[in-house]
Amino acid sequence: MARARLQNKQKQFRDMLQRAVRAGFRALYVLADAWFGCKENILCCLDNNLTGIFQMKRGNMSYRYQEKTYTARQLYVVSGRKLVIC
């Protein structure tokens, strides 16, 4: 409960994912809804060699990946991974 008061949901997501990976949990995919579909969470998945599947809100949001800026659709193509962007 203390952690929930001190961190936002995005930070909690990344911390939980990091703890699971360190504990030896093995997975190929991370599935999350639009609440967790942000740049930092996508990058966290990629850094841990996981395929992130996030529902994304439509809009003009851009994402930085490997020092370049992409739209969600461009990121899907460039990443070479099976990121699912709805």
Residue frames as a rotation matrix with the C-alpha (Angstrom) as fourth column:
MET 1
0.564 0.826 0.000 0.00
0.826 -0.564 0.000 0.00
0.000 0.000 -1.000 0.00
ALA 2
0.367 -0.504 -0.782 2.84
0.196 -0.780 0.594 2.38
-0.909 -0.371 -0.188 0.79
ARG 3
-0.680 -0.648 0.343 4.31
0.424 0.035 0.905 1.80
-0.599 0.761 0.251 -2.66
ALA 4
-0.119 0.736 0.666 0.94
0.979 -0.025 0.203 2.64
0.166 0.676 -0.718 -4.25
ARG 5
0.778 0.408 -0.478 0.90
0.527 -0.838 0.142 6.00
-0.342 -0.362 -0.867 -2.49
LEU 6
0.202 -0.824 -0.529 4.46
-0.012 -0.542 0.840 6.88
-0.979 -0.164 -0.119 -3.49
GLN 7
-0.833 -0.544 0.103 4.53
0.047 0.116 0.992 5.76
-0.551 0.831 -0.071 -7.14
ASN 8
-0.068 0.806 -0.588 2.26
-0.915 -0.286 -0.286 6.27
-0.399 0.518 0.757 -10.12
LYS 9
0.681 0.463 0.567 0.82
-0.276 0.880 -0.387 3.27
-0.678 0.107 0.727 -11.94
GLN 10
0.833 -0.426 -0.354 3.44
-0.339 0.114 -0.934 3.48
0.438 0.898 -0.049 -14.72
LYS 11
-0.155 -0.928 0.338 6.35
-0.882 -0.025 -0.471 3.23
0.446 -0.371 -0.814 -12.29
GLN 12
0.039 0.250 0.968 4.61
-0.749 0.648 -0.137 0.41
-0.662 -0.719 0.212 -10.42
PHE 13
0.943 0.326 -0.068 4.20
-0.270 0.630 -0.728 -1.49
-0.194 0.705 0.682 -13.71
ARG 14
0.467 -0.840 -0.276 7.90
-0.464 0.033 -0.885 -1.20
0.753 0.542 -0.374 -14.53
ASP 15
-0.303 -0.575 0.760 9.00
-0.949 0.110 -0.295 -2.12
0.086 -0.811 -0.579 -11.00
MET 16
0.394 0.535 0.747 6.72
-0.579 0.776 -0.249 -5.17
-0.713 -0.335 0.616 -10.98
LEU 17
0.958 -0.073 -0.277 8.03
-0.211 0.475 -0.854 -6.28
0.194 0.877 0.440 -14.37
GLN 18
0.094 -0.994 0.062 11.65
-0.693 -0.110 -0.713 -5.84
0.715 0.024 -0.699 -13.23
ARG 19
-0.181 -0.115 0.977 11.00
-0.920 0.370 -0.127 -7.84
-0.347 -0.922 -0.173 -10.04
ALA 20
0.766 0.536 0.355 9.42
-0.366 0.817 -0.446 -10.67
-0.529 0.212 0.822 -12.02
VAL 21
0.758 -0.549 -0.352 12.37
-0.276 0.219 -0.936 -10.84
0.591 0.807 0.015 -14.44
ARG 22
-0.185 -0.872 0.454 14.91
-0.846 -0.094 -0.525 -10.80
0.500 -0.481 -0.720 -11.58
ALA 23
0.025 0.289 0.957 12.97
-0.814 0.562 -0.148 -13.56
-0.581 -0.775 0.249 -9.80
GLY 24
-0.831 -0.471 0.294 13.41
-0.213 0.759 0.615 -15.75
-0.513 0.449 -0.732 -12.89
PHE 25
0.214 0.956 0.202 9.91
0.088 0.187 -0.978 -15.46
-0.973 0.228 -0.044 -14.32
ARG 26
-0.844 -0.517 0.142 10.14
0.138 0.047 0.989 -16.31
-0.518 0.855 0.032 -18.01
ALA 27
0.343 0.939 0.040 7.78
0.350 -0.088 -0.933 -14.91
-0.872 0.334 -0.359 -20.61
LEU 28
-0.504 -0.434 0.747 7.80
0.850 -0.091 0.520 -13.87
-0.157 0.896 0.415 -24.24
TYR 29
-0.266 0.552 0.791 4.99
0.448 -0.656 0.608 -11.32
0.854 0.516 -0.073 -24.08
VAL 30
-0.842 0.198 -0.502 3.66
0.378 -0.448 -0.810 -8.58
-0.386 -0.872 0.303 -21.82
LEU 31
-0.362 0.817 0.449 -0.04
0.676 -0.102 0.729 -7.82
0.642 0.568 -0.516 -22.24
ALA 32
-0.651 0.147 -0.744 -1.48
0.564 -0.562 -0.605 -4.56
-0.507 -0.814 0.283 -20.91
ASP 33
0.354 0.862 0.361 -4.36
0.926 -0.269 -0.266 -2.21
-0.132 0.429 -0.894 -21.59
ALA 34
0.349 -0.162 0.923 -4.26
0.529 -0.779 -0.337 1.43
0.774 0.606 -0.187 -22.61
TRP 35
0.996 0.017 0.088 -3.59
-0.064 -0.553 0.831 2.61
0.063 -0.833 -0.550 -19.05
PHE 36
0.497 -0.855 0.146 -0.08
0.111 0.230 0.967 1.19
-0.860 -0.465 0.210 -19.31
GLY 37
0.468 -0.281 0.838 0.65
0.881 0.219 -0.419 1.96
-0.066 0.934 0.350 -22.97
CYS 38
0.929 -0.248 -0.276 3.33
-0.227 -0.968 0.105 4.61
-0.294 -0.035 -0.955 -22.59
LYS 39
0.597 -0.751 -0.282 6.83
-0.494 -0.067 -0.867 5.09
0.632 0.657 -0.411 -23.95
GLU 40
-0.190 -0.737 0.648 8.60
-0.974 0.059 -0.219 4.13
0.124 -0.673 -0.729 -20.75
ASN 41
0.238 0.352 0.905 6.69
-0.545 0.820 -0.176 0.85
-0.804 -0.452 0.387 -20.39
ILE 42
0.990 0.061 -0.130 7.27
-0.144 0.454 -0.879 -0.11
0.005 0.889 0.459 -24.02
LEU 43
0.286 -0.958 -0.025 10.99
-0.670 -0.181 -0.720 0.59
0.685 0.223 -0.694 -23.61
CYS 44
-0.115 -0.274 0.955 11.06
-0.932 0.363 -0.008 -1.45
-0.345 -0.891 -0.297 -20.38
CYS 45
0.731 0.435 0.526 9.60
-0.227 0.881 -0.414 -4.43
-0.644 0.183 0.743 -22.24
LEU 46
0.886 -0.422 -0.192 12.09
-0.153 0.125 -0.980 -4.10
0.438 0.898 0.046 -25.08
ASP 47
0.074 -0.899 0.431 15.00
-0.906 -0.242 -0.349 -3.74
0.418 -0.365 -0.832 -22.63
ASN 48
-0.188 -0.069 0.980 13.96
-0.729 0.679 -0.092 -7.06
-0.659 -0.731 -0.178 -21.07
ASN 49
-0.912 -0.227 -0.341 13.64
-0.410 0.537 0.737 -8.82
0.016 0.812 -0.583 -24.45
LEU 50
-0.501 0.836 0.225 9.87
0.473 0.482 -0.737 -9.05
-0.725 -0.262 -0.637 -24.13
THR 51
-0.771 0.374 0.515 7.27
0.418 -0.312 0.853 -8.38
0.480 0.873 0.084 -26.79
GLY 52
-0.821 0.471 -0.321 4.93
0.043 -0.511 -0.859 -5.72
-0.569 -0.719 0.399 -25.47
ILE 53
-0.555 0.756 0.347 1.28
0.630 0.110 0.769 -5.93
0.543 0.645 -0.538 -26.45
PHE 54
-0.746 0.259 -0.613 -0.43
0.340 -0.644 -0.685 -2.71
-0.572 -0.720 0.393 -25.41
GLN 55
0.278 0.821 0.498 -3.76
0.960 -0.250 -0.123 -1.24
0.024 0.513 -0.858 -26.38
MET 56
-0.764 -0.601 -0.234 -2.92
0.591 -0.798 0.120 2.26
-0.258 -0.047 0.965 -27.53
LYS 57
0.279 0.813 -0.511 -5.10
0.416 -0.582 -0.699 5.31
-0.866 -0.018 -0.501 -27.70
ARG 58
0.235 -0.143 0.962 -5.34
0.956 -0.146 -0.255 6.91
0.176 0.979 0.102 -31.09
GLY 59
0.865 0.033 -0.500 -3.65
0.178 -0.953 0.244 10.25
-0.469 -0.300 -0.831 -31.41
ASN 60
0.800 -0.590 0.114 -0.54
-0.135 -0.361 -0.923 12.09
0.585 0.722 -0.369 -32.51
MET 61
0.781 -0.523 0.340 1.68
-0.386 0.022 0.922 10.79
-0.490 -0.852 -0.185 -29.71
SER 62
0.534 -0.693 -0.485 5.26
-0.481 0.223 -0.848 10.12
0.695 0.686 -0.214 -30.73
TYR 63
0.964 -0.231 0.131 7.69
0.049 0.637 0.769 7.62
-0.261 -0.735 0.626 -29.24
ARG 64
0.325 -0.930 -0.173 11.48
-0.937 -0.292 -0.192 7.74
0.128 0.224 -0.966 -28.89
TYR 65
0.883 -0.154 0.444 13.26
0.052 0.971 0.233 4.50
-0.467 -0.183 0.865 -29.65
GLN 66
0.205 -0.918 0.339 17.01
0.903 0.311 0.296 4.26
-0.377 0.245 0.893 -30.19
GLU 67
-0.485 -0.468 -0.739 17.35
0.372 -0.875 0.310 8.06
-0.792 -0.125 0.598 -30.29
LYS 68
-0.956 0.252 0.152 14.74
0.053 -0.360 0.931 8.51
0.289 0.898 0.331 -33.07
THR 69
-0.579 0.815 0.015 11.12
-0.472 -0.321 -0.821 9.64
-0.665 -0.483 0.570 -32.97
TYR 70
-0.947 0.308 -0.093 8.32
0.120 0.605 0.787 7.43
0.299 0.734 -0.609 -34.32
THR 71
-0.105 0.968 0.228 4.55
-0.949 -0.166 0.269 7.29
0.298 -0.188 0.936 -34.42
ALA 72
0.074 0.192 0.979 3.02
-0.644 0.758 -0.100 4.15
-0.761 -0.623 0.180 -32.93
ARG 73
0.939 0.327 0.108 2.61
-0.120 0.603 -0.789 2.63
-0.323 0.728 0.605 -36.40
GLN 74
0.541 -0.813 -0.215 6.21
-0.546 -0.145 -0.825 3.44
0.640 0.564 -0.522 -37.39
LEU 75
-0.159 -0.590 0.791 7.49
-0.980 0.191 -0.054 1.99
-0.120 -0.784 -0.609 -34.12
TYR 76
0.560 0.461 0.689 5.69
-0.369 0.883 -0.291 -1.26
-0.742 -0.091 0.664 -34.89
VAL 77
0.980 -0.179 -0.085 7.45
-0.025 0.317 -0.948 -1.51
0.197 0.931 0.306 -38.27
VAL 78
0.337 -0.925 0.178 10.89
-0.637 -0.363 -0.680 -0.36
0.693 0.116 -0.711 -37.10
SER 79
0.255 -0.252 0.933 11.08
-0.927 0.211 0.311 -2.42
-0.275 -0.944 -0.180 -33.92
GLY 80
-0.374 -0.388 -0.842 11.20
-0.683 0.730 -0.033 -5.71
0.627 0.563 -0.538 -35.83
ARG 81
-0.984 0.143 0.109 9.24
0.011 0.651 -0.759 -7.19
-0.179 -0.745 -0.642 -32.95
LYS 82
-0.497 0.866 0.057 5.61
0.543 0.260 0.799 -8.10
0.677 0.428 -0.599 -32.83
LEU 83
-0.911 0.263 -0.317 4.39
0.085 -0.633 -0.769 -5.07
-0.403 -0.728 0.555 -30.94
VAL 84
-0.342 0.873 0.347 0.63
0.900 0.198 0.389 -4.98
0.271 0.445 -0.854 -31.28
ILE 85
-0.924 0.062 -0.377 -0.72
0.061 -0.950 -0.307 -1.46
-0.377 -0.307 0.874 -31.57
CYS 86
-0.302 0.912 0.278 -4.51
0.945 0.325 -0.039 -1.19
-0.126 0.251 -0.960 -31.68
